[in-house]
């Protein structure tokens, strides 16, 4: 009898340990309730590298009170991780309504024609060349077809139930105890073998850490990859066609926003920056208005990114929010 109880107890325990790896929602709930540690609390780059010098808690931003001064304006945002819900909400904007969509998804909306409809397309710099290799038209005004609706349901179901080994390991081994062990290993590799995790690149003085995708010497995501003038012109043309598409589909204003790579601002010792953002924004043929974030970031003497993360810190985020709200 005792053996039977032991077997069932073990089954329940292992099922509970397995469940967070199978369900993103369960893993998220456990983190919110404090049962497990947030794997990104020290930043995504620290999460990859486990280098102790970058174990600095990400800034927890205290929302500044924003008064709604444009109640008849509806703001739509297509964005990536810089503007995800954990970082920004409707309370950050002066508009009456706010909706945000992930830039990698195809989403469907119905515009309220009685309001002023504004669209912001925000993308991190490292993915700009990929995303505007053709016009970006993933946000669709109107109802999805039956086939599109079915595909959306399948994707939503996948978000609820899909197994991830990486997420599972993070839930089980993200405590400070296990992180210390990982730090010892990472420190030994970096000190004696000059080797770090393949996802990160260190500055020459090893005081700053960057994401390998944009800090590598070359490649379409790199800040240091050569970009020809003809490619810049093609990118600008596709931005213009994107701008025209959304203007014709009911948006009163359409803005472009390119979030600078951390390596573009702080990694100048890694190579010759290709000045992608400046060349796009200053191109004489660009029709779409834009929020210039690169100029204040590159000229500031302050640290505007979290120490162990690819994303901007609270002050950096506020620069972007101020630029948007000033326009609104």
C-alpha positions, 0 to 999 in steps of 0.5 A: 500500500505504501509503495502504491502511494509512493508511486502515485505521489511520484507521478503527481510530482513529475507531472507538475514538474513537466507541466511548466515546460508544456504550457507557457501560461503555466510557466508565466503564472508560476513566475507571476505568483513567485513560485519560480524566479523570472528567468529574465530578471537580470536581462536576456544577455545575462540569461545567455552568458551567466557572466557575473559582471552582468548580473544586474537586475533590470530596471523596474520602471515606475509608470509616469502619469500620462493624461489622456489629451487625445480621447478621440484618437485610436493608437495602433502599434505593431511592434517587437519586444521593445514595446511588448505588453510587459514593457508598455501599456495603454496607460503610457499613451495620451490616446483614448484607445491603444492596441498593440500587435506583435510584428511577426504575426498577421492580425486583423482589426476593424477601424473606428472611422469616427476616430483619428486612427494612428499606426506606429510600426516599431522594429528593432534595427537588426530585423529591419532589413528582413522585415522591409525586404518587401512591403510590410502588410501584416496588419489587415483591416477587415475580417479574416477568411475562414482559412485565416481564422482557422490558422489563427486558432491553431496558433493561439492553441500552440501558444497555450500548449507547446513544449519547450525544453529551454523554457522547462530548464528555465523554470526548473533552474532559474533560482539564484542557487543554480545561477551561481553554479552557472556563473562559476562555469561561465567564469571559468570558460571566459577566464581560462579559455576566452570563451563565452556563450555563442549568443553573446559578444563582449566589448574589447574591455569586456565591460559591455555585452551584446547580442551576437545577432547584431554584434557579429562582423557581418550578416543581415542582422549585423550593425557592421555588415555593409549595406549598399546604397541601392539596398537602402533605396529598396528598403526606403521604397518598401517603407513608402509602399507600406506607408501608402498601403496603410494610408489607403486602408484607413489610417490617418497617420502612419509612423516608422520607428527603428529601435537601435541595436545596443551594439550600434550605440555602445559597440563601436569598438566591434567594427564600423557601424553601417549607419543603417538607421541614419541612412534610412531616415535621412534618405531623400525619398522617404515619405513616411514620418518617423521617430528618431531614437538613434540620435538621442541615444547615440549622443547621450552620455547616459546608459540607456540600455539595461546592463545585461539586456538587449533592451533599453532601460527606463530612461531609454524607454521614456525617450521613445515614449516622449517622442511618441506622446509629443506627436500625439 
